[in-house]
């Protein structure tokens, strides 16, 4: 049995090489978009480091008790640190507790492994606390960190890690991964585009149809709002941010979807011929592109990117949504949504 990591062969070879040559670093940073395979790659590496019955150096069996427990993130020598939910904050107390755990020798395995998931959600105090651990790494401890981008972490943290930047797969390669996992071929092609070449995200969409339904409703709402007056856009912004305590989580789902829609509009307006993300809304996207043009589509895309970057530090979620919607043009001719079933 292999690592079963598709599209990141270079990363697997690098990590295997470190094990085979006895050059394992004390900290690794796996970066890339959500659903691209960061956590899976980190867990495979943890298995390869600690499997008591490897098939070969750097090749975990993935069937023994240790490999199964690491896969399930339940082994006593594996510490998993993450925020309480996506879009929430990883706090300094969690980092300090990890420091105390890593100071202990492993109970069973060659290495005590710390898996820090979505560490870009860590606040400044938590990142500084981890920095102390990286500067004086405990013996027989390995830190595996995942984040969307190294640029979202302190430079001093990044400089003390082996950085592996994972890239999306080409749509055809992603589709083949999905087909091997049992997804029907036509659906696999569609999800490969929709996920932006991220197999993990695509498989999540396949397993949870409610996510696809929520996406469809969000895009239908957006198309309607493009033909709506300001007061209706303000009302939508109020509804979207009405759930107190969950505004950030909802916007982390909505704003990236709006951004991917407008990137598709920009592709159509440019006539570049590049593949769209939302193939099932291709007709509607083309009609929007014909009305707004490339310059305006590029402006909206750029502004949505900026709003997403401000999301973490902006306390006024409603104002952020209002700005995003007001910067979108009002279409002279309304575009109705009629995606495929």
C-alpha angles and dihedrals in degrees: 000000000000131000088270092215111148123206097006100080092137091058093048091050091049094050093044089050092054090054095044094049095041091243100126112157122222093236137028129187117205111194133184144098122310113281095020095116106266097133094043092052091048092051092048089052091050089051092048090051095049110026108127092205107038119179087224135338106304093010112106117203090225090203104078123093093259094051092046093050092048089049088054091044089235105112116124091232093051116084116195116200122185142134118274091257141355110288093021127110127269104219135219093245089063091053092047092050089052090053090058092047094050091051087069122081115247115270097217115352132072089245135031104223127206116198111196108190125200090358090173083079091063115111121235093264092052092049091050090050090053090048090064089056092049092050092053104025115196119242116268093010127123124192118208112189128187125197137153092243137001087227089069091062132069110278089231090060093048092049091058095052137074099243121215113185109200117206129203118264123247109264093250093049091047091049091053090053090052093047090053088053091056102265112143112255098245093047090045091056091050095046091046089061094038093052094048092239096309108134096192093053091045092052089049090054090048092051095045113047089178088070090056090048091051089050092051092051092048093053092046089052090050093051090050092049091053087067095038130098124249096264091059091049090051090050091051091050089052092051093045093055097036097101101090111222093013100067094103093049092052093047091050086061098040107040096052088050092051089047093052090048092053092046087057089050089051091050091052093045091051094050089222094143093227118151117269124232095217102049092165090060095044095119093050092045091052091051092050090049091052091055102042104033130212099289095054093042090052091049093052091046092051093047093050089052089053093048091051090053090051094048095091095052102031112095094188103076095168093055089050092055092044091053091048093052096042091053090058114090122248109239118233089211117041116235114214122210118238107155123176120274 
